[in-house]
Amino acid sequence: MAPAGTTALSGPEALALRMTSLLLRPHPTTAAPTSVADVVEWFGAMQAQDLASGMWSLGVRLPGATHADVHAALERREALRTWPMRGTIHLVPARDARWQLELTGVRALAGAARRREFLGLSEAEADRAAEVLGETLAGGGRLTRAECVAALVAAGIDGAGQRGYHLLWYAAQRGVTCIAPNVGTEQTFALLDEWAPDQRQLDRDEALATLALRYFRSHGPTTRQDFAGWTGLTAADAKRGIAAAGADLTTVLVDGAEAVLHTPLLDAPRIEVADVLTLPGFDEYLLGYKDRALMLDPEHKQAIIPGGNGVFQATVVIGGRVVGTWKRSLAKTRVTLTVHPLVDLDPARREQVEQALHRYADFLALPPRVNWSD
């Protein structure tokens, strides 16, 4: 139960603050990020299993940045991609990869035995694959996914089908490798200790506190259950992390239910803003929460996650609420952007949506063509 005097917020007030936390509106106590490192450090981890979505998640928070700028920042190792939480790929600060893997990857590794059994792999084969990749990549090597699988096959390890993917995941989960930036369209891998050698060392309570602070400052106000769902931590560890963060986090009430936010956020404006955004499908805006009721009408859930298969459509967001979806089609000389509205949008609103999509086209350095599918 929340203590007496706890700040009470309405749903719309909480949503306004949440958009500020997500760096989708100016923050009153934090300077606007100017680099990929700033954004990823703020979040601690950002969903990035779909690379194109992950790149735009950074671009939308760095006005004026282009895809080439973000790629160059990743080549400078301002952040890297790996599998720290829930067995899915995230962008994380380069020097925080190992402690995050050690803190949140334990449960994913524990659950991998069933997957290996399905694939016909033994734990010994997985360990041997990690060893082979470590040897192959040593000395600053950087190989594509296909080249990594070929190295496994050459060592007598069956990397056909989903086996190869699982073994690459396992090696990264163990902290042997990480995902380096693409070369062209090819995913590449490098040794974590060579790609990002200056790894921070945190004890367990420090790690839990750091993860809790970063999650709630970038997603709050939201619940302990959302934090546990995002990290894959147990409910007990989620509670422990919030407690360890101390006065940096504050409990509030959102429509009567307990939620947690970054304490400085209490000074942020709580007014509704009718800003217009075109966000990637796998953005933290939706992926960062189990309960998405503040942002998404239940009747629109099927349009955003068709079939409930975990593949999220890119969203059109006005005032923090999902009002449509959009898709891109890339050609060498143009990007075609097709909008499917989920609510009625007047001509002025449609013009604002098109302007937001033009910003995405600028990010890609391609002229846009916008179509409406209603």
ZAFIVO-655492 format. One record per residue: x, y, z of N, C-alpha, C in turn. Coordinates in steps of 0.001 Angstrom, whole numbers, always signed. Each point is the difference from the previous one (the first is absolute). Example, Ala and Ser with C-alpha at 12.3 -4.5 7.8 and 13.67 -1.06 7.14 Angstrom:
// ZAFIVO-655492
MARBA	nc1	nc2	nc3	cac1	cac2	cac3	cc1	cc2	cc3
MARBA	+13190	-5690	+7800	-890	+1190	+0	+900	+1200	+0
MARBA	-350	+1050	-720	+820	+1190	+60	-770	+1090	+730
//
This chain:
// ZAFIVO-655492
MARBA	nc1	nc2	nc3	cac1	cac2	cac3	cc1	cc2	cc3
MARBA	+850	-1197	+0	-850	+1197	+0	+885	+1246	+0
MARBA	-355	+976	-816	+801	+1215	-111	-134	+841	+1273
MARBA	+1076	+663	+421	-62	+816	+1208	-907	+1209	-182
MARBA	-495	+526	+1150	-840	+1199	-41	+782	+1137	-647
MARBA	-707	+835	-734	+639	+1125	-675	+607	-337	-1337
MARBA	-168	-1240	-449	+528	-411	-1299	-652	+802	-1118
MARBA	+806	+468	-963	-528	+758	-1134	-972	-850	-803
MARBA	-1170	+570	-305	-1008	-700	-795	-30	+595	-1405
MARBA	+7	-875	-997	-25	+423	-1398	-1190	-640	-700
MARBA	-594	+745	-913	-1004	-595	-882	+710	-753	-1120
MARBA	-729	-823	-729	+580	-705	-1134	+633	+941	-1010
MARBA	-720	+1067	-427	+602	+926	-961	+1243	+710	+541
MARBA	+2	+342	+1288	+1201	+617	+585	+1165	-980	-13
MARBA	-274	-1247	+355	+1056	-1020	-5	+547	-220	-1404
MARBA	-880	+13	-992	+444	-188	-1381	+890	+1154	-440
MARBA	-358	+1232	+373	+833	+1152	-352	+1390	-145	+599
MARBA	+74	-428	+1256	+1303	-200	+634	+760	-1156	-647
MARBA	-712	-1046	-354	+637	-1159	-621	+640	+393	-1329
MARBA	-663	+823	-783	+576	+425	-1281	+1269	+819	+223
MARBA	+39	+747	+1110	+1213	+736	+359	+1111	-968	+360
MARBA	-316	-1024	+816	+994	-996	+386	+589	-698	-1219
MARBA	-838	-283	-985	+419	-717	-1197	+826	+854	-961
MARBA	+310	+1237	+416	+748	+949	-827	-732	+329	-1294
MARBA	-1325	-53	+54	-818	+380	-1142	-584	+1398	+181
MARBA	+304	+610	+1141	-295	+1402	+292	+1161	+558	+800
MARBA	+187	+1321	+5	+1102	+582	+784	-131	-329	+1479
MARBA	+1126	-289	+630	+37	-340	+1423	+408	+1246	+791
MARBA	-690	+318	+1112	+279	+1248	+707	+1315	+11	+767
MARBA	+543	-1166	+326	+1204	-36	+835	+1179	-656	-690
MARBA	-183	-443	-1216	+1059	-706	-716	+212	+638	-1366
MARBA	+1240	+290	-336	+291	+574	-1311	-381	-983	-1090
MARBA	-454	+526	-1114	-358	-858	-1127	+1222	-797	-437
MARBA	-176	-1276	-309	+1143	-808	-425	+574	+516	-1303
MARBA	+1304	-96	-127	+662	+457	-1230	+744	-1126	-698
MARBA	-36	-1204	+555	+744	-1104	-588	-738	-1308	+241
MARBA	+370	-995	-779	-522	-1352	+216	+339	-470	+1409
MARBA	+1215	+281	+455	+398	-399	+1348	-927	+599	+1049
MARBA	-377	+1275	-165	-911	+654	+952	-1334	-726	+77
MARBA	-563	-321	-1155	-1331	-621	-34	+44	-1380	+634
MARBA	+964	-818	-403	+45	-1379	+494	+348	-32	+1481
MARBA	+869	+901	+446	+307	+89	+1435	-1254	+360	+800
MARBA	-807	+910	-523	-1239	+407	+677	-930	-1194	+194
MARBA	-171	-784	-1043	-906	-1142	+64	+627	-1204	+717
MARBA	+1288	-169	-130	+647	-1190	+533	-23	-1150	-978
MARBA	-1119	-173	-678	-142	-1007	-1064	-1203	+409	-843
MARBA	+112	-220	-1305	-1078	+339	-924	-228	-1173	-942
MARBA	-1258	-374	-140	-336	-1127	-870	+554	+238	-1407
MARBA	+677	-1018	-554	+632	+198	-1310	+139	-1302	-767
MARBA	-972	-924	+173	+104	-1243	-769	-208	+261	-1490
MARBA	-768	+1037	-328	-129	+447	-1384	+908	+1204	-167
MARBA	+1067	-151	-782	+1019	+1040	-65	-557	+1315	-522
MARBA	-823	-49	-1046	-545	+1239	-556	-806	+753	+1049
MARBA	-788	-727	+789	-768	+634	+1070	+924	+591	+1052
MARBA	+1033	-755	+370	+924	+493	+1011	+717	+1268	-443
MARBA	+352	+72	-1259	+678	+1197	-508	-916	+1218	+69
MARBA	-1282	-171	-363	-927	+1132	+41	-383	+347	+1437
MARBA	-8	-984	+908	-219	+314	+1416	+1048	+986	+497
MARBA	+1223	-144	-478	+1043	+969	+339	-205	+1303	-771
MARBA	-273	-110	-1296	-139	+1195	-826	-1123	+913	+432
MARBA	-1126	-571	+411	-1146	+822	+383	+298	+811	+1261
MARBA	+986	-457	+786	+377	+703	+1227	+1219	+890	-193
MARBA	+512	+48	-1215	+1160	+833	-327	-336	+844	-1228
MARBA	-792	+1057	+172	-438	+808	-1142	+1178	+447	-852
MARBA	-155	-188	-1299	+1047	+384	-933	+973	-1109	-322
MARBA	+9	-1063	+799	+910	-1113	-270	-491	-815	-1188
MARBA	+928	-597	-716	-340	-869	-1120	+365	-1447	+342
MARBA	-474	-913	-829	+342	-1404	+157	+1523	-180	-38
MARBA	+651	+724	-895	+1465	-85	-96	+660	+473	+1288
MARBA	-560	+1041	+622	+543	+502	+1269	-105	-1068	+1090
MARBA	-1164	-647	+85	-212	-1013	+1028	+920	-1196	-238
MARBA	+115	-418	-1264	+891	-1125	-319	+1440	+337	+390
MARBA	+429	+1230	-283	+1372	+402	+343	+202	-20	+1515
MARBA	-1030	+402	+749	+101	-35	+1465	+144	-1432	+504
MARBA	-714	-927	-615	+128	-1405	+398	+1379	-550	-380
MARBA	+538	+450	-1122	+1366	-383	-359	+1005	+567	+1006
MARBA	-327	+1153	+592	+866	+576	+1050	-229	-682	+1347
MARBA	-945	-933	+17	-283	-824	+1188	-654	+796	+1122
MARBA	-801	+996	-397	-773	+739	+994	-1069	-892	+636
MARBA	-376	-1052	-686	-934	-1013	+507	+230	-1249	-825
MARBA	-514	-1120	+492	+81	-1236	-777	-1274	-798	+192
MARBA	-174	-995	-875	-1181	-864	+84	+395	-1370	+542
MARBA	-813	-483	+909	+169	-1357	+510	-1330	-453	+586
MARBA	+6	-1152	+677	-1243	-611	+480	-74	+22	+1528
MARBA	-122	+1151	+656	+63	-9	+1460	-1285	-454	+692
MARBA	-1146	+257	-600	-1255	-214	+721	-1007	-773	-844
MARBA	-641	-967	+621	-1118	-720	-610	+407	-704	-1302
MARBA	+1297	-211	-203	+433	-681	-1205	-172	+813	-1265
MARBA	-163	+1331	+128	-184	+846	-1183	+1117	+1038	-94
MARBA	+224	+489	-1222	+1108	+917	-253	-354	+1410	+470
MARBA	+930	+611	+728	-132	+1384	+451	+1272	+774	-330
MARBA	-146	+1305	-120	+1131	+915	+12	+321	+311	+1450
MARBA	+1265	-97	+381	+418	+307	+1365	+1264	+850	-53
MARBA	+271	+780	+1053	+1294	+692	+49	+1126	-1019	-100
MARBA	+984	+268	-832	+1016	-1007	-303	+676	-534	+1259
MARBA	+302	+877	+959	+739	-446	+1176	-885	-662	+1056
MARBA	-1309	-55	-252	-920	-625	+950	-507	-1362	-472
MARBA	+513	-470	-1130	-552	-1235	-576	+185	-1197	+926
MARBA	+1183	-158	+574	+274	-1230	+743	-833	-98	+1276
MARBA	-55	+1088	+789	-769	-129	+1248	-1487	-162	-283
MARBA	-484	+591	-1112	-1406	-211	-340	-261	-1450	-396
MARBA	+901	-567	-786	-143	-1411	-369	+18	-885	+1247
MARBA	+904	+296	+914	+114	-820	+1201	-1223	+142	+901
MARBA	-577	+1199	+38	-1154	+236	+882	-1290	-551	-579
MARBA	-244	+254	-1272	-1318	-313	-565	+4	-1211	-922
MARBA	+1192	-449	-415	+46	-1109	-945	-80	-1370	+639
MARBA	+99	-50	+1325	+38	-1286	+702	-1246	-828	-285
MARBA	-1159	+649	+62	-1245	-745	-182	-157	-460	-1454
MARBA	+473	+844	-936	-67	-409	-1414	+894	-1211	-247
MARBA	+1190	+9	+591	+901	-1141	-160	-589	-1256	+644
MARBA	-638	+180	+1155	-594	-1149	+689	-1104	-638	-837
MARBA	-702	+849	-762	-1091	-519	-823	+444	-514	-1356
MARBA	+1308	+103	-306	+482	-368	-1331	+98	-1508	-199
MARBA	+21	-756	+1097	+167	-1456	-127	-1131	-609	-820
MARBA	-1210	+475	+227	-1143	-539	-747	+134	+315	-1492
MARBA	+460	+1214	-299	+184	+372	-1397	+1075	-869	-654
MARBA	+1094	-244	+718	+1065	-852	-549	-511	-1419	-248
MARBA	-816	-492	+918	-555	-1343	-179	-835	-61	-1271
MARBA	-798	+1047	-232	-821	+65	-1212	+869	+21	-1251
MARBA	+1140	+698	+77	+887	+145	-1160	+967	-1167	-152
MARBA	+17	-888	+989	+930	-1122	-62	+1425	+382	+332
MARBA	+159	+981	+882	+1321	+452	+428	+209	-348	+1466
MARBA	+1229	-298	+369	+333	-221	+1406	+643	+1263	+569
MARBA	+39	+89	+1321	+674	+1147	+634	+1486	-10	-335
MARBA	+575	-1197	-94	+1421	-98	-355	+255	+576	-1391
MARBA	-908	-257	-943	+149	+568	-1350	-120	+1518	+26
MARBA	-924	+509	+812	-159	+1456	+106	+1251	+634	+590
MARBA	+538	-621	+1040	+1232	+516	+596	+1163	-72	-986
MARBA	+65	-1080	-758	+1055	-147	-1000	-136	+1064	-1088
MARBA	-1245	+311	-387	-238	+1031	-1014	+486	+1357	+506
MARBA	-277	+313	+1267	+465	+1264	+568	+1519	+65	+1
MARBA	+632	-1129	+285	+1460	-81	-2	+549	+219	-1410
MARBA	-621	-641	-991	+439	+149	-1393	-138	+1448	-454
MARBA	-1123	+630	+312	-195	+1391	-394	+1016	+902	+687
MARBA	+286	-278	+1275	+1007	+782	+704	+1356	-97	-667
MARBA	+375	-1205	-422	+1285	-200	-662	+24	+646	-1385
MARBA	-1101	-131	-733	-61	+504	-1375	+46	+1522	-51
MARBA	-646	+639	+971	-106	+1460	-5	+1156	+684	+736
MARBA	+838	-770	+681	+1080	+583	+800	+936	+839	-862
MARBA	+480	+1085	+601	+934	+867	-705	-678	+1104	-778
MARBA	-1229	+343	+387	-704	+1100	-650	-810	-411	-1200
MARBA	-222	-1294	-160	-795	-459	-1136	-1444	+458	+73
MARBA	-603	+42	-1150	-1413	+400	-111	-561	-776	-1180
MARBA	-961	-877	+275	-527	-880	-1029	-1501	+174	-138
MARBA	-486	-238	-1211	-1440	+15	-217	-621	-1233	+649
MARBA	-1310	+21	+99	-710	-1142	+564	+309	-1275	-797
MARBA	-27	+109	-1326	+269	-1169	-834	+1422	-505	+209
MARBA	+956	+904	+150	+1390	-404	+223	+172	-669	+1370
MARBA	-735	+485	+996	+50	-630	+1327	-535	-1428	-65
MARBA	-1121	-174	-691	-581	-1342	-124	+948	-904	-779
MARBA	+638	+543	-1027	+961	-795	-779	+1163	-455	+877
MARBA	+439	+869	+927	+1084	-381	+909	-434	-1134	+922
MARBA	-1250	+28	+432	-513	-1079	+840	-45	-1316	-777
MARBA	-497	+73	-1236	-85	-1202	-837	+1391	-576	-248
MARBA	+971	+890	-244	+1372	-450	-238	+584	-703	+1221
MARBA	-516	+362	+1182	+464	-636	+1242	-800	-1249	+333
MARBA	-878	-409	-904	-769	-1219	+196	-1282	+183	+787
MARBA	-473	+1238	+109	-1233	+279	+734	-1114	+273	-1006
MARBA	-1117	-679	+153	-1117	+150	-930	-678	+1348	+236
MARBA	+146	+907	-969	-596	+1328	+130	-1154	+217	-954
MARBA	-580	-1081	-516	-1091	+131	-970	-1254	+544	+670
MARBA	-821	+689	-805	-1298	+479	+456	+109	+903	+1211
MARBA	-868	-240	+993	-31	+841	+1185	+1125	-325	+984
MARBA	+745	-1075	-253	+1106	-333	+893	+1038	+1129	+2
MARBA	+322	+488	-1195	+999	+1055	-108	-401	+1226	+787
MARBA	-1252	+422	-152	-472	+1181	+727	+103	-229	+1503
MARBA	-449	-1180	+450	+27	-278	+1434	+1429	+32	+535
MARBA	+949	-546	-736	+1382	-30	+470	+610	+1402	+33
MARBA	-365	+847	-956	+460	+1392	+37	-607	+729	+1192
MARBA	-1284	-243	+243	-670	+587	+1172	+677	-462	+1285
MARBA	+288	-1271	+92	+578	-574	+1212	+1373	+617	+288
MARBA	+814	+145	-1037	+1330	+587	+192	-90	+1440	+490
MARBA	-948	+759	-544	-181	+1381	+456	-570	+27	+1418
MARBA	-964	-889	+274	-602	-62	+1325	+1057	-325	+1059
MARBA	+973	-805	-361	+1100	-346	+906	+1024	+1139	+122
MARBA	-161	+1060	-790	+933	+1114	+58	+1262	-206	-804
MARBA	+1	-989	-893	+1170	-233	-853	+0	+983	-1167
MARBA	-1145	+141	-661	-106	+853	-1185	-1038	+1100	+221
MARBA	-65	+901	-944	-1077	+996	-69	-277	+269	-1471
MARBA	-1102	+687	-273	-337	+351	-1377	+665	+1330	-334
MARBA	+849	+11	-993	+621	+1232	-482	-906	+616	-1071
MARBA	+247	+1246	-384	-834	+614	-1034	+45	-783	-1309
MARBA	-1079	+106	-757	-58	-654	-1302	+1106	+484	-925
MARBA	+440	-900	-843	+815	+392	-1157	-902	-168	-1210
MARBA	-437	+1107	-573	-1054	-52	-1015	-1276	-485	+653
MARBA	-554	-1077	-522	-1210	-567	+593	+319	-1203	+889
MARBA	+1275	-318	+187	+406	-1199	+722	+214	+286	+1491
MARBA	-673	-775	+850	+257	+53	+1434	+1393	-539	+284
MARBA	+721	+655	+917	+1347	-464	+334	+140	-239	+1500
MARBA	+999	-797	+360	+282	-338	+1387	+1468	+260	+305
MARBA	+257	+369	+1261	+1361	+211	+483	+84	-532	+1419
MARBA	+1214	-133	+528	+161	-387	+1398	-370	+1179	+893
MARBA	-814	-236	+1002	-423	+1077	+892	+1202	+654	+675
MARBA	+947	-798	+494	+1131	+564	+723	+935	+804	-896
MARBA	-52	-253	-1310	+829	+780	-916	-763	+1196	-575
MARBA	-1290	-184	-265	-795	+1102	-549	-246	+1074	+1051
MARBA	-227	-417	+1247	-277	+947	+1089	+785	-451	+1232
MARBA	+1319	+243	+13	+847	-574	+1050	-167	+633	+1378
MARBA	-491	+1231	+64	-62	+713	+1283	-1348	-250	+684
MARBA	-231	-1239	+420	-1285	-364	+590	-90	+429	+1470
MARBA	-1135	+609	+363	-245	+347	+1401	-271	-1268	+812
MARBA	+416	+29	+1241	-265	-1107	+914	-907	+509	+1118
MARBA	-1171	-589	+143	-941	+387	+1050	-345	-1219	+833
MARBA	-144	+195	+1320	-510	-1116	+784	-1505	-101	-234
MARBA	-611	-1048	+510	-1390	-296	-353	-951	+1134	+394
MARBA	+143	+536	+1202	-903	+1074	+422	+217	+1260	-832
MARBA	+1256	+322	-320	+276	+1150	-868	-644	-203	-1371
MARBA	+126	-1217	-517	-559	-293	-1323	-1525	+129	+17
MARBA	-636	-559	+1022	-1466	+99	+97	-434	+1454	+142
MARBA	+706	+763	+823	-344	+1409	+192	+169	+793	-1289
MARBA	+1106	-256	-713	+265	+719	-1251	-1058	-313	-1042
MARBA	-352	-1277	-124	-1009	-384	-986	-1362	+590	+357
MARBA	-351	-15	+1275	-1279	+575	+431	-33	+1495	-267
MARBA	+1065	+707	+370	+41	+1441	-226	-154	+321	-1477
MARBA	+749	-699	-844	-53	+304	-1431	-1363	-338	-594
MARBA	-584	-1111	+445	-1315	-354	-534	-1042	+1040	+377
MARBA	-96	+358	+1249	-1076	+904	+412	+241	+1438	-449
MARBA	+1266	+428	-121	+209	+1357	-496	-345	+96	-1486
MARBA	+65	-1116	-724	-276	+28	-1439	-1393	-518	-355
MARBA	-745	-544	+954	-1326	-557	-277	-1081	+473	+966
MARBA	+402	+555	+1144	-980	+304	+1043	-899	+1175	-334
MARBA	-1128	+104	+693	-437	-883	+1068	-562	-1320	-540
MARBA	+441	-1074	+619	-524	-1309	-336	+214	-932	+1185
MARBA	-363	-1248	-148	-87	-878	+1161	+1213	-898	+174
MARBA	+117	-544	+1195	+1037	-989	+275	-183	-1213	-907
MARBA	-1257	-353	-302	-269	-1148	-877	+519	+264	-1417
MARBA	-138	+1247	-462	+556	+339	-1315	+1522	-126	+6
MARBA	+623	+438	+1091	+1457	-111	+124	+432	-1458	-33
MARBA	-693	-847	+751	+342	-1429	+7	-210	-611	-1375
MARBA	-1087	+384	-681	-259	-535	-1333	+1033	+443	-1012
MARBA	+455	+1246	+105	+985	+553	-943	+1352	-665	+174
MARBA	+396	-228	+1244	+1331	-544	+279	+36	-1519	+5
MARBA	-1148	-635	+256	+0	-1438	+221	+443	-379	+1402
MARBA	+154	+990	+893	+365	-283	+1381	-1182	-601	+752
MARBA	+289	-675	+1109	-1069	-458	+875	-643	+1200	+683
MARBA	-1202	-188	+514	-683	+1075	+720	+832	+450	+1200
MARBA	+651	-952	+671	+816	+341	+1163	+1193	+863	-393
MARBA	+672	-337	-1107	+1145	+804	-446	-444	+1376	-502
MARBA	-1162	+61	-642	-517	+1297	-441	-240	+906	+1203
MARBA	-612	-537	+1031	-257	+769	+1221	+1321	+420	+658
MARBA	+959	-897	+11	+1311	+282	+598	+722	+1111	-757
MARBA	-93	-9	-1328	+644	+1036	-792	-594	+1370	+254
MARBA	-1324	+73	+90	-662	+1277	+277	+423	+533	+1366
MARBA	+28	-877	+982	+425	+413	+1343	+1446	+475	-5
MARBA	+863	-696	-745	+1419	+349	-40	+244	+1339	-681
MARBA	-899	+410	-887	+138	+1302	-672	-289	+1160	+938
MARBA	-639	-277	+1133	-193	+1001	+1042	-828	+1198	-432
MARBA	+460	+1197	+406	-776	+1223	-201	-63	+432	-1456
MARBA	+783	-628	-876	-65	+347	-1425	-1341	-385	-616
MARBA	-704	-928	+640	-1306	-438	-484	-1071	+337	+1035
MARBA	-1205	+306	-500	-1108	+398	+861	-1254	-768	-393
MARBA	-772	-401	+997	-1281	-656	-259	-1100	+1048	-141
MARBA	-829	-155	-1016	-1164	+860	-226	-1220	-889	-192
MARBA	-1148	+617	-98	-1238	-716	-307	-505	+459	-1359
MARBA	-246	-939	-891	-561	+303	-1322	-1402	-589	-44
MARBA	-990	+871	-11	-1395	-453	+86	-182	-973	+1166
MARBA	+678	+297	+1098	-145	-795	+1215	+923	-1182	+129
MARBA	+744	-347	-1058	+900	-1157	+43	+1447	+473	+183
MARBA	+791	-767	+778	+1384	+374	+249	+841	-74	-1261
MARBA	+848	+989	-172	+970	+35	-1094	+1259	+672	+516
MARBA	+1073	-127	-767	+1305	+536	+396	+508	+907	-1110
MARBA	+635	+1112	+399	+630	+873	-993	+1314	+538	+543
MARBA	+772	+577	-903	+1254	+664	+352	-373	+1284	+739
MARBA	+522	+198	+1194	-440	+1092	+863	+21	+1372	-683
MARBA	+1040	+362	-783	-23	+1318	-656	-1177	+195	-959
MARBA	-615	-1073	-445	-1115	+109	-941	-1205	+680	+633
MARBA	-60	+38	+1331	-1120	+665	+670	-62	+1482	-356
MARBA	+1131	+553	-472	+34	+1417	-394	-369	+219	-1460
MARBA	-289	-1057	-736	-314	+134	-1425	-1451	+417	-189
MARBA	-304	+734	-1087	-1394	+334	-297	-837	-1255	-202
MARBA	-1240	+37	+497	-883	-1166	-108	-1161	+258	-947
MARBA	+169	+957	-866	-1088	+370	-896	+23	-878	-1248
MARBA	-1163	-254	-536	-89	-750	-1243	+553	+855	-1140
MARBA	+765	-612	-866	+586	+684	-1152	-383	-778	-1247
MARBA	-488	+700	-996	-471	-689	-1211	+1124	-145	-1019
MARBA	+1195	-395	+460	+1113	-173	-920	-212	-1240	-857
MARBA	+601	+17	-1185	-191	-1078	-978	+1341	-682	-243
MARBA	+18	-1327	+171	+1217	-789	-157	-267	-1196	-908
MARBA	+997	-404	-738	-63	-1258	-754	+1134	-870	+523
MARBA	-366	-1005	+803	+968	-805	+731	+162	-1371	-643
MARBA	+1177	-602	+161	+193	-1355	-522	-807	-1007	+804
MARBA	-210	-1168	-588	-854	-992	+633	+547	-542	+1301
MARBA	+1321	-107	+118	+585	-632	+1181	+558	+1028	+975
MARBA	-555	+1202	-16	+483	+1049	+883	-373	-295	+1455
MARBA	+810	+536	+920	-302	-147	+1427	-1347	+611	+372
MARBA	-518	+881	-828	-1313	+610	+237	-1071	-1055	+263
MARBA	+29	-1105	-730	-929	-1100	+263	+695	-1224	+591
MARBA	+1193	-323	-507	+683	-1228	+436	+464	+81	+1441
MARBA	+98	+1212	+536	+501	+159	+1355	-999	-294	+1096
MARBA	-1228	-411	-368	-1068	-180	+984	-769	-1289	-273
MARBA	-450	-620	+1068	-952	-1100	-149	-1415	+554	-94
MARBA	-272	+1033	+808	-1309	+654	-21	+109	+1255	-861
MARBA	-651	-16	-1168	+128	+1114	-957	-1277	+834	-81
MARBA	-856	-109	+1017	-1322	+625	-69	+79	+1517	-111
MARBA	+1024	+635	+580	+91	+1456	-84	+219	+468	-1440
MARBA	+657	-841	-821	+364	+423	-1353	-878	-595	-1090
MARBA	-612	-1143	+290	-618	-788	-1073	-1401	-451	+380
MARBA	-999	+376	-824	-1353	-499	+209	-31	-1504	-269
MARBA	-680	-773	+853	-65	-1453	-221	-506	-370	-1393
MARBA	-908	+808	-555	-557	-323	-1316	+1049	+115	-1113
MARBA	+1116	+680	+297	+1048	+171	-1009	+1143	-987	+160
MARBA	-51	-837	+1028	+1114	-907	+273	+277	-924	-1180
MARBA	-1040	-516	-627	+177	-931	-1112	+711	+669	-1179
MARBA	-260	+1285	-199	+652	+720	-1097	+1487	+215	+275
MARBA	+358	+124	+1276	+1394	+262	+360	+805	-1294	+101
MARBA	-626	-1058	+546	+679	-1293	+161	-863	-1051	-688
MARBA	-14	-39	-1327	-898	-924	-708	+243	-1452	+408
MARBA	-1057	-662	+426	+126	-1394	+387	+681	-216	+1328
MARBA	+387	+1098	+687	+667	-133	+1284	+1305	-757	-74
MARBA	+702	+134	-1149	+1205	-811	-231	+1291	+698	+419
MARBA	-120	+1141	+677	+1193	+692	+468	+638	+935	-1002
MARBA	-573	+98	-1203	+513	+931	-1011	-857	+1263	+48
MARBA	+594	+1104	+410	-714	+1259	+193	+102	+871	-1248
MARBA	-1131	+569	-398	-11	+926	-1125	+506	+1371	+444
MARBA	+586	+741	-924	+372	+1383	+272	-1267	+810	+260
MARBA	+94	+972	+902	-1200	+707	+460	+38	+1488	-307
MARBA	-1189	+542	-234	-226	+1443	-20	-575	+355	+1363
MARBA	+630	+951	+680	-357	+329	+1376	-309	+1488	+89
MARBA	-1166	+336	+527	-378	+1397	+222	-356	+169	+1469
MARBA	+690	+945	+653	-268	+231	+1405	+247	-1224	+861
MARBA	+934	-849	-415	+338	-1179	+777	-847	-1220	-283
MARBA	-1013	+118	-848	-917	-1109	-293	+184	-485	-1434
MARBA	-77	-1307	-188	+112	-580	-1341	-1259	+328	-794
MARBA	+193	+586	-1179	-1146	+347	-853	+110	-631	-1384
MARBA	+1093	-707	-274	+153	-608	-1315	+1278	-812	-74
MARBA	+177	-665	-1137	+1228	-734	-276	+594	+504	-1308
MARBA	+1265	-323	-239	+626	+372	-1268	+1029	-1054	-385
MARBA	+242	-87	-1292	+987	-923	-533	+871	+731	-1017
MARBA	+1201	-512	-142	+916	+602	-970	+305	-1007	-1100
MARBA	+288	+509	-1188	+478	-814	-1106	+1194	+738	-600
MARBA	+1178	-616	+94	+1225	+667	-426	+336	-309	-1444
MARBA	+376	+1038	-719	+603	-151	-1321	+1303	+809	+10
MARBA	+795	-134	-1044	+1296	+684	-8	-149	+1517	+25
MARBA	-1083	+494	-599	-119	+1457	-144	-1178	+590	+767
MARBA	-705	-812	+796	-1189	+514	+676	-408	-952	+1117
MARBA	-676	+534	+1012	-661	-834	+993	-1499	+297	-68
MARBA	-798	-1045	-197	-1455	+140	-19	-524	-354	+1381
MARBA	-805	+901	+561	-506	-141	+1366	-1519	-32	-62
MARBA	-580	-1098	+452	-1449	-199	-89	-599	+26	+1396
MARBA	-969	+884	+192	-632	+201	+1302	-1370	-653	+9
MARBA	-284	-716	+1089	-1339	-565	+204	-567	+593	+1295
MARBA	-902	+996	-111	-544	+597	+1220	-970	-948	+707
MARBA	+19	+65	+1328	-916	-803	+810	-1120	+842	+586
MARBA	+134	+1324	-137	-1045	+940	+418	-138	+1033	-1108
MARBA	-1068	+774	+51	-179	+1064	-994	+1030	+1099	+230
MARBA	+700	+376	-1055	+980	+1074	+71	-376	+1069	-1015
MARBA	-149	+1237	+479	-384	+1077	-910	+1206	+397	-856
MARBA	-220	+822	-1038	+1103	+354	-909	+1204	+618	+704
MARBA	-237	+807	+1025	+1122	+626	+713	+844	-1046	+711
MARBA	-670	-964	+626	+718	-1079	+671	+773	-853	-1013
MARBA	-617	-265	-1135	+682	-803	-1026	+1254	+713	-498
MARBA	-68	+1291	-101	+1178	+764	-406	+1109	-139	+1043
MARBA	-367	+15	+1290	+993	-175	+1059	+628	-1400	-38
MARBA	-825	-1003	-278	+522	-1367	-118	+994	-69	-1159
MARBA	-358	+615	-1116	+905	-28	-1149	+1312	+715	+307
MARBA	-69	+1092	+754	+1226	+708	+388	+879	-890	+873
MARBA	-630	-761	+915	+763	-918	+847	+651	-1094	-838
MARBA	-695	-478	-1022	+569	-1017	-876	+1116	+581	-875
MARBA	-118	+1265	-351	+1084	+653	-747	+1283	+39	+835
MARBA	-160	+148	+1321	+1177	-45	+873	+666	-1382	-83
MARBA	-809	-1050	-84	+571	-1343	-136	+712	-138	-1346
MARBA	-595	+547	-1056	+645	-47	-1317	+1328	+744	+26
MARBA	+31	+1153	+695	+1260	+733	+149	+1035	-855	+725
MARBA	-438	-759	+990	+892	-898	+741	+644	-1002	-952
MARBA	-787	-489	-964	+522	-949	-983	+716	+681	-1158
MARBA	-86	+1315	-51	+577	+772	-1110	-607	-413	-1338
MARBA	-1329	-180	+7	-735	-354	-1208	-1237	+875	-123
MARBA	-368	+388	-1214	-1254	+736	-159	-1197	-909	+288
MARBA	-1057	+540	+630	-1136	-846	+374	-1170	+93	-963
MARBA	-772	-1058	-30	-1330	+19	-587	-938	-551	+1077
MARBA	-1013	+774	+381	-913	-424	+1071	-1347	-373	-609
MARBA	-469	-1178	+340	-1318	-470	-419	-858	-255	+1229
MARBA	-1334	+126	-179	-947	-295	+1055	-842	-1197	-447
MARBA	-171	-986	+881	-642	-1248	-400	-1452	-111	+451
MARBA	-591	+1108	+468	-1407	-97	+445	-947	+289	-1158
//
